[in-house]
Amino acid sequence: MKQQFTAVYKKSGKWYLGWVEELSGVNTQGRTIAEVRENLKDALMLVIETNRLVNQNDAGKTARREPLLVTV
């Protein structure tokens, strides 16, 4: 499944900072925007997978799950 997110980049001294606008906790830094972009992809996948695992464990097997589609 493909999803689109907004990456935000900001120069800070010799480093670039980056974060995903739509999801808190996904942030990183790097020497170049390309490095930050790749780091953000990795961080985003880890946060989404971790959130999914934590919520599955917390909700248990009796919880109802369904896809939710929104247009922004």
Biopython code that builds the backbone (N, CA, C, O; Angstrom):
import numpy as np
from Bio.PDB.StructureBuilder import StructureBuilder

atoms = [
    (1, "MET", "N", (0.842, -1.160, 0.000)),
    (1, "MET", "CA", (0.000, 0.000, 0.000)),
    (1, "MET", "C", (0.901, 1.241, 0.000)),
    (1, "MET", "O", (1.843, 1.336, 0.787)),
    (2, "LYS", "N", (0.603, 2.173, -0.879)),
    (2, "LYS", "CA", (1.349, 3.424, -0.933)),
    (2, "LYS", "C", (0.580, 4.507, -0.198)),
    (2, "LYS", "O", (-0.639, 4.615, -0.325)),
    (3, "GLN", "N", (1.291, 5.294, 0.559)),
    (3, "GLN", "CA", (0.720, 6.454, 1.235)),
    (3, "GLN", "C", (1.662, 7.622, 1.007)),
    (3, "GLN", "O", (2.876, 7.446, 0.906)),
    (4, "GLN", "N", (1.105, 8.788, 0.930)),
    (4, "GLN", "CA", (1.925, 9.977, 0.726)),
    (4, "GLN", "C", (1.947, 10.817, 1.992)),
    (4, "GLN", "O", (0.909, 11.046, 2.614)),
    (5, "PHE", "N", (3.125, 11.272, 2.368)),
    (5, "PHE", "CA", (3.315, 12.126, 3.526)),
    (5, "PHE", "C", (4.096, 13.359, 3.097)),
    (5, "PHE", "O", (4.678, 13.391, 2.013)),
    (6, "THR", "N", (4.105, 14.368, 3.950)),
    (6, "THR", "CA", (4.831, 15.600, 3.652)),
    (6, "THR", "C", (6.107, 15.654, 4.482)),
    (6, "THR", "O", (6.059, 15.684, 5.712)),
    (7, "ALA", "N", (7.249, 15.665, 3.798)),
    (7, "ALA", "CA", (8.539, 15.812, 4.467)),
    (7, "ALA", "C", (8.881, 17.295, 4.534)),
    (7, "ALA", "O", (8.737, 18.019, 3.548)),
    (8, "VAL", "N", (9.333, 17.741, 5.697)),
    (8, "VAL", "CA", (9.742, 19.131, 5.891)),
    (8, "VAL", "C", (11.232, 19.121, 6.223)),
    (8, "VAL", "O", (11.678, 18.352, 7.075)),
    (9, "TYR", "N", (12.001, 19.980, 5.547)),
    (9, "TYR", "CA", (13.446, 20.059, 5.745)),
    (9, "TYR", "C", (13.826, 21.464, 6.194)),
    (9, "TYR", "O", (13.268, 22.453, 5.719)),
    (10, "LYS", "N", (14.788, 21.538, 7.119)),
    (10, "LYS", "CA", (15.249, 22.835, 7.600)),
    (10, "LYS", "C", (16.752, 22.755, 7.842)),
    (10, "LYS", "O", (17.237, 21.827, 8.490)),
    (11, "LYS", "N", (17.474, 23.719, 7.327)),
    (11, "LYS", "CA", (18.925, 23.783, 7.528)),
    (11, "LYS", "C", (19.208, 24.316, 8.929)),
    (11, "LYS", "O", (18.618, 25.309, 9.356)),
    (12, "SER", "N", (20.113, 23.649, 9.639)),
    (12, "SER", "CA", (20.506, 24.077, 10.980)),
    (12, "SER", "C", (22.022, 23.917, 11.094)),
    (12, "SER", "O", (22.519, 22.824, 11.366)),
    (13, "GLY", "N", (22.736, 24.996, 10.886)),
    (13, "GLY", "CA", (24.197, 24.907, 10.874)),
    (13, "GLY", "C", (24.648, 24.077, 9.688)),
    (13, "GLY", "O", (24.269, 24.353, 8.550)),
    (14, "LYS", "N", (25.460, 23.055, 9.953)),
    (14, "LYS", "CA", (25.945, 22.174, 8.882)),
    (14, "LYS", "C", (25.002, 20.999, 8.633)),
    (14, "LYS", "O", (25.266, 20.167, 7.765)),
    (15, "TRP", "N", (23.929, 20.928, 9.372)),
    (15, "TRP", "CA", (23.010, 19.795, 9.294)),
    (15, "TRP", "C", (21.675, 20.219, 8.707)),
    (15, "TRP", "O", (21.300, 21.391, 8.725)),
    (16, "TYR", "N", (20.975, 19.224, 8.187)),
    (16, "TYR", "CA", (19.579, 19.409, 7.803)),
    (16, "TYR", "C", (18.729, 18.618, 8.784)),
    (16, "TYR", "O", (19.048, 17.477, 9.119)),
    (17, "LEU", "N", (17.665, 19.221, 9.233)),
    (17, "LEU", "CA", (16.677, 18.540, 10.067)),
    (17, "LEU", "C", (15.503, 18.183, 9.180)),
    (17, "LEU", "O", (15.191, 18.906, 8.234)),
    (18, "GLY", "N", (14.856, 17.083, 9.479)),
    (18, "GLY", "CA", (13.692, 16.692, 8.697)),
    (18, "GLY", "C", (12.654, 16.036, 9.575)),
    (18, "GLY", "O", (12.978, 15.357, 10.550)),
    (19, "TRP", "N", (11.390, 16.249, 9.215)),
    (19, "TRP", "CA", (10.299, 15.610, 9.939)),
    (19, "TRP", "C", (9.126, 15.420, 9.007)),
    (19, "TRP", "O", (9.036, 16.049, 7.952)),
    (20, "VAL", "N", (8.229, 14.541, 9.413)),
    (20, "VAL", "CA", (7.010, 14.274, 8.651)),
    (20, "VAL", "C", (5.894, 15.081, 9.285)),
    (20, "VAL", "O", (5.607, 14.954, 10.475)),
    (21, "GLU", "N", (5.274, 15.910, 8.468)),
    (21, "GLU", "CA", (4.271, 16.856, 8.957)),
    (21, "GLU", "C", (3.042, 16.168, 9.562)),
    (21, "GLU", "O", (2.477, 16.661, 10.538)),
    (22, "GLU", "N", (2.633, 15.051, 8.997)),
    (22, "GLU", "CA", (1.373, 14.419, 9.386)),
    (22, "GLU", "C", (1.482, 13.472, 10.579)),
    (22, "GLU", "O", (0.458, 13.049, 11.117)),
    (23, "LEU", "N", (2.686, 13.133, 11.000)),
    (23, "LEU", "CA", (2.837, 12.111, 12.034)),
    (23, "LEU", "C", (3.937, 12.512, 13.013)),
    (23, "LEU", "O", (5.112, 12.544, 12.649)),
    (24, "SER", "N", (3.563, 12.813, 14.241)),
    (24, "SER", "CA", (4.571, 13.223, 15.221)),
    (24, "SER", "C", (5.493, 12.053, 15.557)),
    (24, "SER", "O", (5.094, 10.890, 15.510)),
    (25, "GLY", "N", (6.715, 12.387, 15.891)),
    (25, "GLY", "CA", (7.681, 11.368, 16.267)),
    (25, "GLY", "C", (8.552, 10.889, 15.127)),
    (25, "GLY", "O", (9.498, 10.134, 15.350)),
    (26, "VAL", "N", (8.254, 11.313, 13.907)),
    (26, "VAL", "CA", (9.068, 10.918, 12.755)),
    (26, "VAL", "C", (9.950, 12.110, 12.404)),
    (26, "VAL", "O", (9.527, 13.024, 11.696)),
    (27, "ASN", "N", (11.185, 12.089, 12.909)),
    (27, "ASN", "CA", (12.120, 13.166, 12.626)),
    (27, "ASN", "C", (13.537, 12.619, 12.610)),
    (27, "ASN", "O", (13.820, 11.567, 13.182)),
    (28, "THR", "N", (14.420, 13.351, 11.944)),
    (28, "THR", "CA", (15.791, 12.889, 11.797)),
    (28, "THR", "C", (16.678, 14.057, 11.405)),
    (28, "THR", "O", (16.220, 15.196, 11.310)),
    (29, "GLN", "N", (17.945, 13.764, 11.180)),
    (29, "GLN", "CA", (18.877, 14.775, 10.693)),
    (29, "GLN", "C", (19.882, 14.116, 9.769)),
    (29, "GLN", "O", (20.010, 12.892, 9.746)),
    (30, "GLY", "N", (20.593, 14.933, 9.008)),
    (30, "GLY", "CA", (21.610, 14.424, 8.104)),
    (30, "GLY", "C", (22.409, 15.563, 7.515)),
    (30, "GLY", "O", (22.061, 16.734, 7.665)),
    (31, "ARG", "N", (23.487, 15.204, 6.841)),
    (31, "ARG", "CA", (24.357, 16.215, 6.226)),
    (31, "ARG", "C", (23.770, 16.774, 4.937)),
    (31, "ARG", "O", (24.083, 17.899, 4.547)),
    (32, "THR", "N", (22.916, 15.990, 4.271)),
    (32, "THR", "CA", (22.294, 16.427, 3.018)),
    (32, "THR", "C", (20.796, 16.148, 3.078)),
    (32, "THR", "O", (20.329, 15.348, 3.890)),
    (33, "ILE", "N", (20.059, 16.818, 2.209)),
    (33, "ILE", "CA", (18.616, 16.549, 2.136)),
    (33, "ILE", "C", (18.374, 15.115, 1.685)),
    (33, "ILE", "O", (17.442, 14.465, 2.159)),
    (34, "ALA", "N", (19.201, 14.619, 0.778)),
    (34, "ALA", "CA", (19.045, 13.232, 0.318)),
    (34, "ALA", "C", (19.206, 12.254, 1.484)),
    (34, "ALA", "O", (18.449, 11.290, 1.595)),
    (35, "GLU", "N", (20.184, 12.500, 2.347)),
    (35, "GLU", "CA", (20.385, 11.636, 3.513)),
    (35, "GLU", "C", (19.191, 11.725, 4.461)),
    (35, "GLU", "O", (18.721, 10.707, 4.971)),
    (36, "VAL", "N", (18.709, 12.932, 4.694)),
    (36, "VAL", "CA", (17.552, 13.115, 5.570)),
    (36, "VAL", "C", (16.329, 12.428, 4.981)),
    (36, "VAL", "O", (15.560, 11.807, 5.715)),
    (37, "ARG", "N", (16.136, 12.528, 3.673)),
    (37, "ARG", "CA", (14.992, 11.889, 3.011)),
    (37, "ARG", "C", (15.004, 10.379, 3.249)),
    (37, "ARG", "O", (13.977, 9.795, 3.595)),
    (38, "GLU", "N", (16.157, 9.752, 3.067)),
    (38, "GLU", "CA", (16.258, 8.303, 3.289)),
    (38, "GLU", "C", (16.049, 7.961, 4.761)),
    (38, "GLU", "O", (15.381, 6.978, 5.083)),
    (39, "ASN", "N", (16.616, 8.767, 5.651)),
    (39, "ASN", "CA", (16.413, 8.545, 7.088)),
    (39, "ASN", "C", (14.941, 8.670, 7.467)),
    (39, "ASN", "O", (14.437, 7.906, 8.290)),
    (40, "LEU", "N", (14.250, 9.646, 6.857)),
    (40, "LEU", "CA", (12.821, 9.823, 7.142)),
    (40, "LEU", "C", (12.010, 8.618, 6.686)),
    (40, "LEU", "O", (11.089, 8.190, 7.382)),
    (41, "LYS", "N", (12.343, 8.073, 5.529)),
    (41, "LYS", "CA", (11.628, 6.885, 5.047)),
    (41, "LYS", "C", (11.787, 5.737, 6.034)),
    (41, "LYS", "O", (10.819, 5.053, 6.368)),
    (42, "ASP", "N", (13.022, 5.531, 6.500)),
    (42, "ASP", "CA", (13.271, 4.466, 7.481)),
    (42, "ASP", "C", (12.518, 4.727, 8.783)),
    (42, "ASP", "O", (11.868, 3.831, 9.322)),
    (43, "ALA", "N", (12.610, 5.959, 9.283)),
    (43, "ALA", "CA", (11.944, 6.303, 10.542)),
    (43, "ALA", "C", (10.433, 6.166, 10.425)),
    (43, "ALA", "O", (9.781, 5.675, 11.347)),
    (44, "LEU", "N", (9.876, 6.595, 9.306)),
    (44, "LEU", "CA", (8.429, 6.514, 9.099)),
    (44, "LEU", "C", (7.958, 5.067, 9.101)),
    (44, "LEU", "O", (6.956, 4.740, 9.738)),
    (45, "MET", "N", (8.671, 4.202, 8.396)),
    (45, "MET", "CA", (8.285, 2.787, 8.375)),
    (45, "MET", "C", (8.363, 2.175, 9.773)),
    (45, "MET", "O", (7.493, 1.395, 10.160)),
    (46, "LEU", "N", (9.402, 2.528, 10.530)),
    (46, "LEU", "CA", (9.547, 1.996, 11.890)),
    (46, "LEU", "C", (8.437, 2.485, 12.814)),
    (46, "LEU", "O", (7.896, 1.701, 13.594)),
    (47, "VAL", "N", (8.094, 3.758, 12.738)),
    (47, "VAL", "CA", (7.039, 4.304, 13.597)),
    (47, "VAL", "C", (5.692, 3.676, 13.263)),
    (47, "VAL", "O", (4.945, 3.299, 14.166)),
    (48, "ILE", "N", (5.375, 3.560, 11.981)),
    (48, "ILE", "CA", (4.096, 2.958, 11.581)),
    (48, "ILE", "C", (4.023, 1.504, 12.037)),
    (48, "ILE", "O", (3.007, 1.077, 12.585)),
    (49, "GLU", "N", (5.083, 0.748, 11.817)),
    (49, "GLU", "CA", (5.080, -0.664, 12.213)),
    (49, "GLU", "C", (5.007, -0.809, 13.735)),
    (49, "GLU", "O", (4.279, -1.664, 14.241)),
    (50, "THR", "N", (5.747, 0.013, 14.459)),
    (50, "THR", "CA", (5.712, -0.038, 15.921)),
    (50, "THR", "C", (4.330, 0.318, 16.450)),
    (50, "THR", "O", (3.809, -0.361, 17.335)),
    (51, "ASN", "N", (3.732, 1.383, 15.911)),
    (51, "ASN", "CA", (2.376, 1.758, 16.331)),
    (51, "ASN", "C", (1.390, 0.630, 16.068)),
    (51, "ASN", "O", (0.522, 0.353, 16.895)),
    (52, "ARG", "N", (1.522, -0.014, 14.929)),
    (52, "ARG", "CA", (0.622, -1.115, 14.583)),
    (52, "ARG", "C", (0.770, -2.260, 15.586)),
    (52, "ARG", "O", (-0.228, -2.791, 16.074)),
    (53, "LEU", "N", (2.002, -2.639, 15.892)),
    (53, "LEU", "CA", (2.236, -3.743, 16.832)),
    (53, "LEU", "C", (1.753, -3.406, 18.241)),
    (53, "LEU", "O", (1.118, -4.232, 18.898)),
    (54, "VAL", "N", (2.052, -2.201, 18.701)),
    (54, "VAL", "CA", (1.625, -1.787, 20.043)),
    (54, "VAL", "C", (0.109, -1.782, 20.140)),
    (54, "VAL", "O", (-0.455, -2.276, 21.116)),
    (55, "ASN", "N", (-0.549, -1.231, 19.140)),
    (55, "ASN", "CA", (-2.010, -1.162, 19.175)),
    (55, "ASN", "C", (-2.655, -2.534, 19.064)),
    (55, "ASN", "O", (-3.688, -2.778, 19.688)),
    (56, "GLN", "N", (-2.074, -3.427, 18.289)),
    (56, "GLN", "CA", (-2.624, -4.779, 18.198)),
    (56, "GLN", "C", (-2.519, -5.481, 19.543)),
    (56, "GLN", "O", (-3.446, -6.177, 19.958)),
    (57, "ASN", "N", (-1.402, -5.302, 20.220)),
    (57, "ASN", "CA", (-1.221, -5.929, 21.535)),
    (57, "ASN", "C", (-2.146, -5.316, 22.576)),
    (57, "ASN", "O", (-2.716, -6.034, 23.398)),
    (58, "ASP", "N", (-2.302, -3.997, 22.548)),
    (58, "ASP", "CA", (-3.146, -3.317, 23.532)),
    (58, "ASP", "C", (-4.628, -3.613, 23.322)),
    (58, "ASP", "O", (-5.363, -3.813, 24.289)),
    (59, "ALA", "N", (-5.067, -3.642, 22.078)),
    (59, "ALA", "CA", (-6.490, -3.821, 21.785)),
    (59, "ALA", "C", (-6.912, -5.280, 21.900)),
    (59, "ALA", "O", (-8.067, -5.574, 22.209)),
    (60, "GLY", "N", (-5.990, -6.181, 21.656)),
    (60, "GLY", "CA", (-6.321, -7.598, 21.723)),
    (60, "GLY", "C", (-7.027, -8.083, 20.472)),
    (60, "GLY", "O", (-7.275, -7.314, 19.543)),
    (61, "LYS", "N", (-7.345, -9.357, 20.460)),
    (61, "LYS", "CA", (-7.935, -9.976, 19.274)),
    (61, "LYS", "C", (-9.420, -9.698, 19.124)),
    (61, "LYS", "O", (-9.983, -9.928, 18.053)),
    (62, "THR", "N", (-10.058, -9.212, 20.161)),
    (62, "THR", "CA", (-11.499, -8.971, 20.071)),
    (62, "THR", "C", (-11.827, -7.591, 19.507)),
    (62, "THR", "O", (-12.990, -7.300, 19.229)),
    (63, "ALA", "N", (-10.828, -6.748, 19.338)),
    (63, "ALA", "CA", (-11.066, -5.404, 18.795)),
    (63, "ALA", "C", (-11.381, -5.492, 17.305)),
    (63, "ALA", "O", (-10.862, -6.355, 16.597)),
    (64, "ARG", "N", (-12.218, -4.607, 16.854)),
    (64, "ARG", "CA", (-12.572, -4.546, 15.433)),
    (64, "ARG", "C", (-11.647, -3.552, 14.732)),
    (64, "ARG", "O", (-11.453, -2.429, 15.196)),
    (65, "ARG", "N", (-11.088, -3.981, 13.621)),
    (65, "ARG", "CA", (-10.219, -3.128, 12.817)),
    (65, "ARG", "C", (-10.788, -3.044, 11.413)),
    (65, "ARG", "O", (-11.308, -4.028, 10.888)),
    (66, "GLU", "N", (-10.690, -1.864, 10.804)),
    (66, "GLU", "CA", (-11.136, -1.697, 9.422)),
    (66, "GLU", "C", (-10.355, -0.559, 8.782)),
    (66, "GLU", "O", (-9.919, 0.359, 9.477)),
    (67, "PRO", "N", (-10.174, -0.607, 7.472)),
    (67, "PRO", "CA", (-9.510, 0.491, 6.777)),
    (67, "PRO", "C", (-10.347, 1.762, 6.891)),
    (67, "PRO", "O", (-11.576, 1.706, 6.901)),
    (68, "LEU", "N", (-9.685, 2.884, 6.974)),
    (68, "LEU", "CA", (-10.351, 4.177, 7.064)),
    (68, "LEU", "C", (-9.762, 5.072, 5.979)),
    (68, "LEU", "O", (-8.574, 5.394, 6.015)),
    (69, "LEU", "N", (-10.575, 5.468, 5.032)),
    (69, "LEU", "CA", (-10.125, 6.279, 3.909)),
    (69, "LEU", "C", (-10.575, 7.714, 4.104)),
    (69, "LEU", "O", (-11.757, 7.979, 4.323)),
    (70, "VAL", "N", (-9.633, 8.635, 4.027)),
    (70, "VAL", "CA", (-9.956, 10.058, 4.122)),
    (70, "VAL", "C", (-9.334, 10.784, 2.935)),
    (70, "VAL", "O", (-8.287, 10.385, 2.423)),
    (71, "THR", "N", (-9.986, 11.838, 2.514)),
    (71, "THR", "CA", (-9.447, 12.699, 1.475)),
    (71, "THR", "C", (-9.189, 14.058, 2.096)),
    (71, "THR", "O", (-10.087, 14.677, 2.666)),
    (72, "VAL", "N", (-7.959, 14.510, 1.978)),
    (72, "VAL", "CA", (-7.581, 15.788, 2.589)),
    (72, "VAL", "C", (-7.308, 16.800, 1.499)),
    (72, "VAL", "O", (-6.973, 17.948, 1.792)),
]
sb = StructureBuilder()
sb.init_structure("model")
sb.init_model(0)
sb.init_chain("A")
sb.init_seg("    ")
for serial, (resi, resn, name, xyz) in enumerate(atoms, 1):
    if name == "N":
        sb.init_residue(resn, " ", resi, " ")
    sb.init_atom(name, np.array(xyz, "f"), 0.0, 1.0, " ", f" {name:<3s}", serial, name[0])
structure = sb.get_structure()
